[in-house]
């Protein structure tokens, strides 16, 4: 027996269009077809929810002939390492959404059937925020093989960090389908008896995903980002593994470091108060500006770059920087880090965001392990599990190599093809010297110019960047001159 329900408020009709027409919309080699969405005046759509494991397996097997599957999960919480999947929803063109209650079905048989379906590399698996669902599925034993299409990552590429556009599923529904999508049930209790509203909500999400596939695919193609999108989608399994694996913390080393940092903080604070008095709030830029002015130091900012540029002339700047460094290390490292140790694994599992920055770079949160201070005493607090080792690797000048490939700049291409040092070549152009005569300081200057101007810095920014990142003094006038030569 199967339960059939009706989802209210839908106005979507899904039609599978032919391969030739589909290929004109997308250059993704994995896509054999694309879903075309039309919008009639009114329509309803049912979903299927098997009562028995045998019925569930039959329904799963019916989807084997489909080349596109929309997948979503409803879970008892947000932590895949301690919470559980309640529902797995699968949508396919021309079929009612399939809802699998993982609490009611035999786990082993259901997961085996799902693996047969989702390990098929001939099918595109469609998600929104795939990392979340893939993490829960992986922990549950469900393996999802590519190709994967993530509407959230795709939309992030389309907007490319411009504006404050949201990439939530409800916002994409409004943007592309011109209708609101209620998410009220998202935070409801999925551990008990499921209501009709919850089931309708679960079915609606995969139906909307199918409708979004065509306009977002077209958006990616129009922006000429198909290759980039493919790279991002193929990165997902590695990001999932990175989060689930986490990293081990040496608590004894952390405790030792905590003691050192507290001592440094106390000393730095005492030095600041000796200079500026006991009544100052050292974390208030306004009060610091007033305190510096009283000592005859004129500045309109107290950010790190400004203070660093003042150090040689005004020792007060060094005192403030030492206080801030110690304060940040204590507040963001030793005080918060132990709170992120997972109760199940005993490891830290940060969240990694592939397109977390507006520039498209990775970002990290809870905690931000991308910004651990580059000092041995901090780094040695992170250790491999017994019997394992860390393998540390880095691409050589990867940003510049990508720039060379895109720009086809002959000087850059020649340097990489012949194994020359690009920074030395740049230094030779900037200084008018022979590459063999370039010294270490001049090479550092070239590094600042290469990496700074590659990301469109102005002369003032380049001057500050050269000093703060590479210890190279460069006037604004020199920066302007170097920018022209570059």
C-alpha positions in Angstrom: 0.0 0.0 0.0 1.2 3.5 -0.7 -0.1 6.8 0.7 -0.9 9.4 -1.9 -1.2 13.0 -0.8 -2.0 16.3 -2.5 0.3 19.2 -2.2 -1.7 22.4 -2.3 -0.8 25.6 -4.0 1.4 24.3 -6.8 1.3 25.7 -10.4 4.1 23.8 -12.0 4.2 21.5 -15.0 7.4 19.6 -15.7 8.3 18.4 -19.1 11.4 16.6 -20.2 12.8 18.1 -23.4 14.9 16.3 -25.9 18.7 15.9 -25.8 19.4 18.2 -28.8 17.4 21.0 -27.3 18.9 20.4 -23.9 22.4 20.6 -25.2 21.7 24.0 -26.6 21.0 25.2 -23.0 24.0 23.7 -21.3 27.5 22.7 -22.1 27.8 20.4 -19.1 28.9 17.0 -20.6 27.1 15.1 -17.9 23.7 16.6 -18.7 21.7 14.5 -21.1 18.6 16.6 -20.7 17.2 19.7 -19.1 13.9 20.4 -17.4 11.7 23.0 -18.9 9.2 24.6 -16.6 5.9 26.1 -17.6 3.3 27.6 -15.4 -0.3 26.9 -15.9 -3.0 28.8 -14.1 -3.6 26.2 -11.4 -2.4 22.6 -10.8 -1.8 20.2 -7.9 0.8 17.6 -7.5 0.8 14.4 -5.4 3.6 12.7 -3.6 4.3 9.1 -2.8 5.2 7.9 0.7 5.7 4.1 1.0 4.6 2.4 4.2 6.8 -0.7 3.8 10.5 -1.2 2.9 9.5 -3.4 -0.1 7.3 -0.6 -1.5 10.1 1.9 -0.9 12.6 -0.2 -2.8 10.1 -0.6 -5.7 9.6 3.2 -5.8 13.3 3.9 -5.7 13.9 1.4 -8.5 11.3 3.2 -10.7 13.6 6.2 -10.7 16.5 4.3 -12.2 15.5 5.4 -15.7 15.6 9.1 -14.9 18.6 11.2 -15.7 17.8 14.1 -13.3 17.0 13.6 -9.6 16.2 16.4 -7.2 17.3 15.4 -3.7 16.5 16.9 -0.3 16.5 15.7 3.4 14.7 16.7 6.5 16.7 16.0 9.7 16.3 16.1 13.4 18.9 18.8 13.8 21.8 20.5 12.0 24.7 18.3 13.1 25.3 15.3 10.9 27.5 13.7 13.5 24.8 13.5 16.2 21.5 14.2 14.5 19.6 11.9 12.1 17.9 12.0 8.7 14.1 11.7 9.1 13.0 12.1 5.5 14.8 11.6 2.2 12.9 13.3 -0.7 13.6 12.5 -4.3 12.0 14.3 -7.2 12.2 13.4 -10.9 10.6 14.9 -14.0 7.1 13.6 -14.6 7.0 11.7 -11.3 5.4 12.7 -8.0 8.0 13.4 -5.3 9.1 10.3 -3.3 9.2 10.7 0.4 11.1 8.1 2.4 10.6 8.0 6.2 13.9 6.7 7.4 12.5 6.1 10.9 9.8 3.8 9.6 11.7 1.8 6.9 14.3 -0.9 7.3 17.5 1.1 7.3 19.9 -1.4 5.6 17.6 -2.4 2.7 16.5 1.2 2.1 20.1 2.5 2.1 21.2 -0.3 -0.3 18.4 0.7 -2.7 19.3 4.4 -2.5 23.0 3.6 -3.1 22.1 1.7 -6.3 20.2 4.8 -7.5 22.5 7.5 -6.3 25.9 5.9 -7.2 24.8 6.0 -10.9 27.1 8.5 -12.6 24.7 8.7 -15.5 22.3 10.8 -13.4 22.6 14.4 -12.4 21.8 14.9 -8.7 20.2 18.2 -8.0 20.5 19.8 -4.5 20.2 23.2 -2.8 23.0 23.6 -0.4 24.3 20.2 -1.3 27.0 20.1 1.4 24.3 19.9 4.1 22.4 17.0 2.6 25.6 15.1 1.4 27.0 15.3 4.9 23.9 13.7 6.5 23.6 11.1 3.7 27.3 10.2 4.0 27.1 9.6 7.7 23.9 7.5 7.2 25.8 5.3 4.7 24.3 6.7 1.5 26.8 7.3 -1.2 26.1 10.0 -3.8 28.3 10.0 -6.9 28.5 12.9 -9.3 27.5 14.7 -11.4 26.1 17.1 -8.8 24.3 20.4 -9.5 23.9 22.7 -6.5 21.4 25.6 -7.1 22.8 27.5 -4.1 26.4 27.4 -5.4 25.2 28.1 -8.9 23.3 31.2 -7.8 26.4 32.4 -5.9 28.4 32.2 -9.1 25.7 34.0 -11.0 25.6 37.0 -8.6 29.4 36.8 -8.2 29.5 38.6 -4.9 27.7 41.6 -6.2 24.9 43.2 -4.2 23.3 41.7 -1.1 21.2 39.0 -2.9 20.2 36.1 -0.8 20.7 32.5 -2.1 18.1 30.8 0.1 15.7 28.4 -1.8 12.7 30.7 -0.9 14.5 33.7 -2.5 15.4 31.7 -5.6 11.8 30.7 -5.9 10.7 34.3 -5.8 13.4 35.4 -8.2 13.1 32.8 -10.9 9.6 31.3 -10.4 7.9 34.6 -9.2 6.1 33.0 -6.3 6.9 32.8 -2.5 8.0 29.6 -0.9 7.0 29.1 2.7 9.8 27.8 5.0 7.8 27.7 8.2 8.1 24.0 8.6 11.9 24.0 8.2 12.6 24.4 11.9 9.6 22.2 13.1 10.1 19.0 15.0 11.0 16.2 12.6 11.6 13.6 15.2 8.0 12.7 16.1 4.8 12.1 14.1 4.9 14.0 10.9 2.0 16.3 10.1 0.4 16.8 6.6 2.0 20.3 6.6 5.4 18.9 7.1 5.0 16.3 4.4 3.7 18.9 1.9 6.6 21.1 2.8 9.1 18.3 2.2 7.6 17.4 -1.2 7.4 21.0 -2.3 11.1 21.6 -1.9 12.2 19.0 -4.4 9.5 20.1 -6.8 10.7 23.7 -6.7 14.3 22.4 -7.2 13.3 20.8 -10.4 11.6 24.0 -11.6 14.7 26.0 -10.7 17.1 23.8 -12.7 16.4 25.3 -16.1 16.5 29.0 -15.3 19.6 28.7 -13.1 21.4 26.5 -15.7 20.6 29.1 -18.3 21.9 31.8 -16.0 25.2 29.9 -15.5 25.5 29.5 -19.3 24.7 33.1 -20.0 27.4 34.2 -17.6 29.9 31.8 -19.3 30.5 30.1 -15.9 29.7 26.5 -16.9 33.3 25.3 -16.4 33.6 27.2 -13.1 30.3 25.7 -11.9 31.5 22.2 -12.8 34.7 22.7 -10.7 32.7 24.0 -7.7 30.2 21.1 -7.9 33.1 18.5 -8.2 34.7 20.1 -5.1 31.6 19.3 -2.9 32.6 15.7 -1.9 36.0 17.0 -0.7 34.4 19.8 1.3 32.0 17.3 2.9 34.9 15.0 3.8 36.9 17.9 5.2 34.1 18.9 7.6 33.2 15.4 8.7 36.8 14.4 9.3 37.6 17.5 11.3 40.9 18.0 13.1 42.3 16.9 16.4 43.4 19.3 19.1 46.2 18.7 21.6 44.6 20.0 24.8 47.9 19.9 26.8 49.7 22.1 24.3 46.6 24.4 24.2 46.6 24.8 28.0 50.3 25.6 28.0 49.8 28.2 25.2 46.8 29.6 27.1 49.0 30.4 30.1 51.7 32.1 27.9 49.1 34.2 26.1 47.4 35.4 29.4 50.8 36.5 30.7 51.5 38.3 27.4 48.1 40.0 27.5 48.6 41.2 31.1 52.0 42.6 30.2 50.7 44.3 27.1 47.8 45.8 28.9 50.0 47.1 31.7 52.3 48.8 29.1 49.3 50.4 27.5 48.0 51.8 30.8 51.4 53.1 31.7 51.3 55.1 28.5 47.7 56.2 28.3 46.3 55.9 31.9 44.0 53.5 33.7 40.7 55.1 32.5 41.1 54.2 28.8 39.1 51.5 27.1 41.8 49.9 25.0 39.3 48.4 22.7 37.7 51.7 21.8 39.2 53.3 18.6 37.7 56.7 19.6 39.4 56.7 23.0 42.7 55.5 21.5 42.6 58.3 19.0 42.1 60.8 21.8 44.9 59.2 23.9 47.3 59.4 20.9 46.4 63.0 20.2 47.2 63.9 23.9 50.7 62.5 23.3 51.0 64.7 20.1 50.4 61.9 17.6 48.1 63.0 14.8 46.2 60.2 13.0 42.6 59.6 12.0 42.7 55.8 12.2 43.9 53.1 14.6 43.6 50.1 12.3 46.5 47.7 12.1 47.9 48.9 8.8 48.0 52.6 10.1 49.6 51.7 13.4 52.2 49.5 11.7 53.2 52.3 9.4 53.7 54.6 12.5 55.8 52.1 14.6 59.3 53.4 13.8 58.4 57.0 14.6 55.9 56.4 17.4 56.6 53.5 19.9 53.1 53.9 21.2 51.8 52.2 18.0 53.9 49.1 18.8 52.5 48.9 22.3 48.9 49.0 21.0 49.6 46.4 18.3 51.1 44.0 20.9 48.1 44.4 23.1 45.7 43.8 20.2 47.6 40.7 19.1 47.6 39.2 22.6 43.9 40.1 23.2 42.8 38.6 19.9 44.8 35.4 20.4 43.2 34.9 23.8 39.6 35.8 22.8 39.5 33.9 19.5 41.9 31.1 20.1 42.4 29.8 23.7 39.0 30.9 25.1 36.8 29.7 22.2 38.6 26.8 20.6 37.9 24.2 23.4 34.2 24.9 23.0 34.2 23.6 19.5 35.4 20.1 20.4 32.7 17.8 19.3 31.1 15.6 22.0 30.9 12.6 19.8 34.3 12.6 17.9 36.5 14.7 20.3 37.6 16.6 17.2 36.9 20.1 15.9 34.7 20.2 12.8 34.6 23.7 11.3 32.2 24.8 8.6 33.9 25.5 5.2 32.2 27.7 2.6 33.4 27.2 -1.0 32.2 30.6 -2.1 32.2 32.2 1.3 33.9 35.4 0.3 32.6 37.9 -2.3 35.7 37.2 -4.3 34.9 33.5 -4.5 37.5 32.3 -2.0 36.9 29.8 0.7 35.9 31.0 4.1 35.7 29.1 7.4 33.6 29.5 10.5 32.8 27.8 13.8 35.8 28.2 14.4 37.7 30.0 11.7 40.7 27.7 11.3 41.8 29.6 8.2 43.1 32.4 10.4 45.1 30.5 13.0 48.3 32.6 13.6 51.3 31.4 11.6 53.4 30.6 14.6 54.6 27.2 15.6 53.2 27.5 19.2 49.7 27.9 17.7 50.0 25.4 14.8 51.5 22.6 17.0 48.2 22.5 18.9 46.6 20.8 15.9 47.8 17.2 15.6 47.2 14.1 13.4 45.4 11.1 15.0 47.8 8.4 16.4 49.4 6.5 13.5 48.8 9.3 11.1 50.8 12.3 9.7 50.0 15.6 8.2 50.9 16.0 4.6 51.2 19.7 3.8 51.2 20.8 0.1 50.7 24.1 -1.7 50.5 25.2 -5.3 53.4 27.3 -6.4 52.2 30.8 -7.4 48.8 29.5 -8.4 47.1 32.9 -8.7 49.8 34.1 -11.0 49.7 30.9 -13.1 46.0 31.3 -13.5 46.4 34.9 -14.5 49.0 33.9 -17.1 46.7 31.3 -18.5 43.7 33.7 -18.7 45.6 36.8 -19.9 48.0 35.0 -22.3 50.6 37.5 -21.2 53.8 36.6 -23.2 56.2 37.5 -20.4 54.4 35.5 -17.8 53.9 32.5 -20.1 57.5 32.5 -21.1 58.7 32.6 -17.4 56.5 29.6 -16.5 57.3 27.6 -19.6 61.1 28.0 -19.2 61.1 27.6 -15.4 62.2 31.2 -14.8 61.4 33.0 -11.5 58.4 35.3 -12.4 59.0 37.6 -9.4 62.6 38.1 -10.5 61.4 38.9 -14.0 58.9 41.4 -12.7 61.6 43.0 -10.5 63.8 43.4 -13.5 61.0 45.2 -15.4 60.3 47.5 -12.5 63.9 48.4 -11.7 65.4 48.2 -15.2 68.0 45.7 -14.0 69.1 42.4 -15.4 67.2 39.5 -13.7 70.5 38.0 -12.5 71.3 41.2 -10.6 68.0 41.3 -8.6 68.5 41.1 -4.9 66.2 39.6 -2.2 64.6 43.0 -1.3 63.8 43.8 -4.9 62.3 40.3 -5.4 60.1 41.0 -2.3 59.0 44.3 -3.9 58.0 42.4 -7.1 56.0 39.9 -5.1 54.0 42.7 -3.6 53.4 44.2 -7.0 52.5 40.9 -8.6 50.0 39.8 -6.0 48.7 43.3 -5.2 48.1 44.6 -8.7 46.7 41.2 -9.8 43.7 41.9 -7.5 43.3 45.5 -8.7 44.9 47.4 -5.8 45.3 51.1 -6.2 48.6 52.9 -5.5 47.8 53.7 -1.9 46.7 50.2 -1.2 49.8 48.7 -2.9 52.1 51.0 -0.8 50.5 49.7 2.5 50.3 46.1 1.3 54.0 46.1 0.3 55.1 47.2 3.8 52.6 45.2 5.9 52.8 41.9 4.0 56.4 42.0 2.6 58.3 44.5 4.7 59.1 46.6 1.7 58.9 50.4 1.8 57.2 51.9 -1.2 56.0 55.5 -1.6 52.6 56.2 -3.2 54.5 57.8 -6.1 56.6 54.7 -6.6 53.5 52.5 -6.4 51.9 54.6 -9.2 55.1 54.2 -11.3 55.3 50.4 -10.6 51.6 50.1 -11.5 52.2 51.7 -14.9 55.1 49.4 -15.6 53.2 46.3 -14.5 
